[in-house]
Amino acid sequence: MFGMGMPEIILILAVALIVLGPKKLPEIAKSLGRGIAEFKKATQEFKENIDVDNDLREARDTLRDAKDDLQDTVRKSMTETTKQEPSAVSDYDLEHLVEKDPTTPATESAEDKSEEDAELKDPLSHA
């Protein structure tokens, strides 16, 4: 158990029996057992939470790497297409092509959608 042999455990139980009495000893043993069980359960939940946090960190890092790769690909593509210097493609342009946080869904207001629809239907009226 805690590095103790059988004689030490018997001695501790005998002292506990003398000090606490035969009526209180089973109650205290039950309480101690419940406490140890709750401690083990809490420890296990804590370990699981740490594992989940690590998994989330790994997923976030993977998404960040994918976003960076996508930005590099877009930058190269835009540079090759426009035959401009790599610095001609700004980070500002890339941020508008790729969402800043890929874990959150892109939301678009109804006004934005209606303006886009109107531009698609009649592009000359908005020029």
Backbone as numpy.savetxt, mean C-alpha at the origin, in Angstrom:
# Nx Ny Nz CAx CAy CAz Cx Cy Cz
9.80 -23.78 26.75 8.97 -22.60 26.75 9.84 -21.35 26.75
10.44 -20.98 27.84 11.31 -19.81 27.92 12.72 -20.24 28.30
13.14 -21.39 27.85 14.45 -21.88 28.17 14.50 -22.55 29.54
13.34 -22.85 30.11 13.30 -23.49 31.44 13.04 -24.98 31.26
13.59 -25.74 32.16 13.34 -27.17 32.15 12.12 -27.51 32.99
11.81 -28.76 33.04 10.63 -29.22 33.76 10.72 -28.94 35.27
11.86 -29.10 35.94 11.90 -28.83 37.39 11.59 -27.36 37.71
12.07 -26.42 36.87 11.81 -25.00 37.12 10.32 -24.69 37.00
9.66 -25.28 36.00 8.23 -25.03 35.79 7.43 -25.58 36.98
7.79 -26.77 37.44 7.09 -27.36 38.59 7.27 -26.49 39.83
8.47 -25.97 40.02 8.73 -25.09 41.16 7.89 -23.81 41.07
7.82 -23.22 39.90 7.02 -22.00 39.72 5.54 -22.29 39.98
5.02 -23.39 39.44 3.62 -23.76 39.66 3.35 -24.01 41.15
4.27 -24.64 41.87 4.09 -24.90 43.29 4.04 -23.59 44.08
4.94 -22.65 43.75 4.93 -21.35 44.44 3.64 -20.60 44.12
3.21 -20.65 42.85 1.97 -19.97 42.46 0.78 -20.59 43.19
0.76 -21.90 43.35 -0.32 -22.58 44.07 -0.36 -22.15 45.53
0.80 -22.02 46.14 0.87 -21.61 47.54 0.43 -20.15 47.69
0.93 -19.29 46.80 0.64 -17.85 46.92 -0.81 -17.53 46.54
-1.29 -18.08 45.43 -2.61 -17.73 44.93 -3.73 -18.60 45.49
-3.42 -19.80 45.81 -4.44 -20.71 46.32 -5.03 -21.54 45.21
-5.64 -22.69 45.58 -6.15 -23.61 44.57 -7.38 -23.09 43.82
-8.10 -22.13 44.37 -9.30 -21.61 43.69 -8.94 -20.56 42.63
-7.98 -19.72 42.92 -7.62 -18.63 42.01 -6.68 -19.07 40.89
-5.91 -20.11 41.10 -4.90 -20.52 40.12 -5.51 -20.85 38.75
-6.59 -21.63 38.66 -7.17 -21.92 37.33 -7.68 -20.66 36.63
-8.29 -19.74 37.39 -8.79 -18.49 36.79 -7.65 -17.66 36.22
-6.58 -17.55 36.97 -5.42 -16.77 36.53 -4.77 -17.44 35.32
-4.71 -18.77 35.33 -4.13 -19.49 34.19 -4.95 -19.25 32.92
-6.29 -19.28 33.06 -7.16 -19.00 31.91 -6.93 -17.58 31.39
-6.88 -16.63 32.31 -6.66 -15.23 31.91 -5.31 -15.06 31.23
-4.31 -15.70 31.77 -2.98 -15.65 31.18 -2.98 -16.28 29.79
-3.65 -17.40 29.64 -3.76 -18.07 28.34 -4.46 -17.20 27.31
-5.58 -16.56 27.73 -6.30 -15.66 26.82 -5.41 -14.48 26.42
-4.69 -13.96 27.39 -3.81 -12.82 27.10 -2.72 -13.18 26.09
-2.14 -14.36 26.28 -1.11 -14.81 25.34 -1.71 -15.03 23.95
-2.91 -15.62 23.89 -3.57 -15.86 22.60 -3.87 -14.54 21.90
-4.37 -13.54 22.64 -4.66 -12.24 22.05 -3.38 -11.56 21.56
-2.31 -11.71 22.33 -1.03 -11.13 21.93 -0.54 -11.77 20.63
-0.65 -13.09 20.52 -0.24 -13.78 19.29 -1.08 -13.33 18.11
-2.40 -13.18 18.33 -3.29 -12.74 17.26 -2.93 -11.33 16.81
-2.68 -10.44 17.75 -2.32 -9.06 17.42 -0.99 -9.03 16.67
-0.05 -9.86 17.09 1.24 -9.93 16.42 1.08 -10.42 14.99
0.25 -11.43 14.79 0.01 -11.97 13.45 -0.65 -10.90 12.55
-1.64 -10.18 13.07 -2.30 -9.12 12.29 -1.31 -8.02 11.93
-0.42 -7.69 12.86 0.59 -6.68 12.60 1.52 -7.12 11.47
1.94 -8.38 11.50 2.79 -8.92 10.43 2.07 -8.88 9.09
0.79 -9.23 9.08 0.01 -9.20 7.83 -0.11 -7.78 7.30
-0.32 -6.81 8.19 -0.40 -5.41 7.76 0.91 -4.95 7.16
2.01 -5.36 7.74 3.32 -4.99 7.19 3.49 -5.60 5.80
3.06 -6.86 5.63 3.15 -7.51 4.32 2.30 -6.78 3.29
1.10 -6.37 3.67 0.23 -5.64 2.75 0.86 -4.29 2.38
1.42 -3.60 3.37 2.08 -2.32 3.09 3.24 -2.52 2.12
4.02 -3.58 2.32 5.13 -3.84 1.41 4.63 -4.14 0.00
3.54 -4.90 -0.11 2.97 -5.19 -1.42 2.49 -3.92 -2.10
1.85 -3.03 -1.33 1.39 -1.77 -1.91 2.56 -0.90 -2.37
3.63 -0.88 -1.58 4.82 -0.12 -1.98 5.40 -0.66 -3.28
5.48 -1.98 -3.38 6.02 -2.59 -4.60 5.13 -2.26 -5.79
3.81 -2.31 -5.63 2.90 -1.99 -6.72 3.04 -0.53 -7.12
3.14 0.36 -6.13 3.31 1.78 -6.43 4.62 2.03 -7.19
5.69 1.37 -6.75 6.98 1.53 -7.43 6.92 1.00 -8.86
6.22 -0.12 -9.05 6.06 -0.67 -10.39 5.30 0.28 -11.29
4.21 0.86 -10.76 3.44 1.83 -11.54 4.27 3.07 -11.86
5.06 3.53 -10.90 5.93 4.68 -11.13 6.94 4.38 -12.24
7.52 3.19 -12.19 8.48 2.80 -13.23 7.81 2.72 -14.59
6.60 2.17 -14.63 5.87 2.09 -15.90 5.56 3.49 -16.42
5.18 4.40 -15.54 4.90 5.77 -15.94 6.16 6.42 -16.50
7.29 6.25 -15.83 8.54 6.82 -16.31 8.92 6.25 -17.67
8.76 4.94 -17.84 9.05 4.31 -19.13 8.14 4.87 -20.22
6.88 5.04 -19.89 5.93 5.58 -20.85 6.29 7.01 -21.23
6.68 7.80 -20.24 7.08 9.18 -20.54 8.32 9.19 -21.43
9.29 8.33 -21.16 10.48 8.26 -22.01 10.12 7.86 -23.43
9.23 6.89 -23.55 8.81 6.44 -24.87 8.11 7.57 -25.62
7.21 8.28 -24.94 6.49 9.39 -25.58 7.47 10.49 -25.96
8.42 10.79 -25.06 9.41 11.83 -25.36 10.22 11.46 -26.60
10.67 10.21 -26.67 11.44 9.77 -27.84 10.59 9.81 -29.10
9.35 9.36 -28.98 8.46 9.36 -30.13 8.19 10.77 -30.63
7.92 11.69 -29.70 7.65 13.07 -30.10 8.90 13.71 -30.70
10.05 13.39 -30.17 11.31 13.95 -30.68 11.58 13.43 -32.08
11.39 12.14 -32.30 11.61 11.56 -33.62 10.61 12.08 -34.63
9.36 12.25 -34.21 8.31 12.71 -35.11 8.53 14.16 -35.53
8.91 14.98 -34.58 9.05 16.41 -34.87 10.46 16.78 -35.30
11.41 15.84 -35.23 12.81 16.09 -35.59 13.37 17.27 -34.83
13.02 17.37 -33.56 13.51 18.45 -32.71 14.47 17.89 -31.69
15.12 18.80 -30.99 16.02 18.41 -29.92 15.20 17.75 -28.80
15.77 16.84 -28.03 15.04 16.20 -26.93 14.50 17.22 -25.92
15.17 18.35 -25.75 14.70 19.34 -24.79 13.45 20.07 -25.27
13.10 19.91 -26.57 11.92 20.58 -27.10 10.64 19.97 -26.55
10.70 18.74 -26.07 9.55 18.09 -25.47 9.66 18.33 -23.97
8.78 19.17 -23.46 8.89 19.55 -22.05 8.20 18.53 -21.15
8.60 18.57 -19.90 7.94 17.73 -18.91 6.48 18.13 -18.76
6.18 19.40 -18.96 4.81 19.88 -18.88 3.95 19.16 -19.92
4.47 19.04 -21.14 3.73 18.33 -22.19 3.51 16.87 -21.82
4.54 16.25 -21.24 4.41 14.84 -20.86 3.42 14.64 -19.74
3.39 15.56 -18.79 2.46 15.42 -17.67 1.02 15.48 -18.15
0.76 16.17 -19.24 -0.60 16.23 -19.76 -0.95 15.02 -20.60
0.07 14.29 -21.06 -0.18 13.06 -21.81 -0.34 11.86 -20.89
0.34 11.88 -19.76 0.30 10.77 -18.81 -0.17 11.33 -17.48
-1.11 10.63 -16.84 -1.62 11.08 -15.54 -0.49 11.13 -14.53
-0.59 12.07 -13.60 0.43 12.19 -12.56 0.43 10.98 -11.65
-0.75 10.53 -11.24 -0.85 9.40 -10.33 -1.67 8.31 -11.01
-1.02 7.26 -11.53 -1.75 6.24 -12.26 -2.67 5.39 -11.40
-2.59 5.54 -10.07 -3.46 4.73 -9.20 -4.83 5.35 -9.02
-5.00 6.63 -9.41 -6.31 7.26 -9.28 -6.94 7.36 -10.65
-8.23 7.09 -10.73 -8.89 7.15 -12.04 -9.00 8.59 -12.52
-8.89 8.75 -13.83 -9.03 10.07 -14.42 -10.49 10.48 -14.37
-10.76 11.69 -13.90 -12.12 12.19 -13.84 -12.23 13.37 -14.76
-13.35 13.45 -15.44 -13.58 14.52 -16.38 -14.96 15.09 -16.09
-15.04 16.40 -16.01 -16.32 17.00 -15.68 -17.25 16.94 -16.90
-18.52 17.13 -16.65 -19.52 17.11 -17.72 -19.28 18.28 -18.68
-18.83 19.42 -18.15 -18.55 20.58 -19.01 -17.42 20.27 -19.97
-16.35 19.62 -19.49 -15.22 19.27 -20.36 -15.68 18.35 -21.48
-16.50 17.38 -21.13 -16.99 16.43 -22.13 -17.86 17.13 -23.17
-18.73 18.03 -22.70 -19.62 18.70 -23.65 -18.83 19.63 -24.56
-17.78 20.28 -24.04 -16.95 21.14 -24.88 -16.21 20.32 -25.93
-15.68 19.16 -25.54 -14.99 18.30 -26.49 -15.96 17.81 -27.56
-17.17 17.43 -27.16 -18.16 16.97 -28.13 -18.51 18.08 -29.11
-18.66 19.31 -28.60 -18.99 20.43 -29.47 -17.86 20.70 -30.45
-16.60 20.60 -30.00 -15.46 20.82 -30.89 -15.39 19.75 -31.96
-15.73 18.52 -31.60 -15.71 17.45 -32.58 -16.79 17.62 -33.64
-17.94 18.11 -33.22 -19.05 18.29 -34.14 -18.81 19.47 -35.08
-18.34 20.59 -34.55 -18.15 21.81 -35.36 -16.83 22.47 -34.98
-15.71 22.00 -35.53 -14.41 22.53 -35.13 -14.19 23.98 -35.54
-14.87 24.48 -36.56 -14.67 25.84 -37.02 -15.32 26.88 -36.10
-16.37 26.53 -35.40 -17.05 27.49 -34.55 -16.25 27.84 -33.31
-15.31 27.00 -32.92 -14.51 27.27 -31.73 -13.14 27.83 -32.05
-12.87 28.06 -33.31 -11.54 28.54 -33.73 -11.37 30.02 -33.45
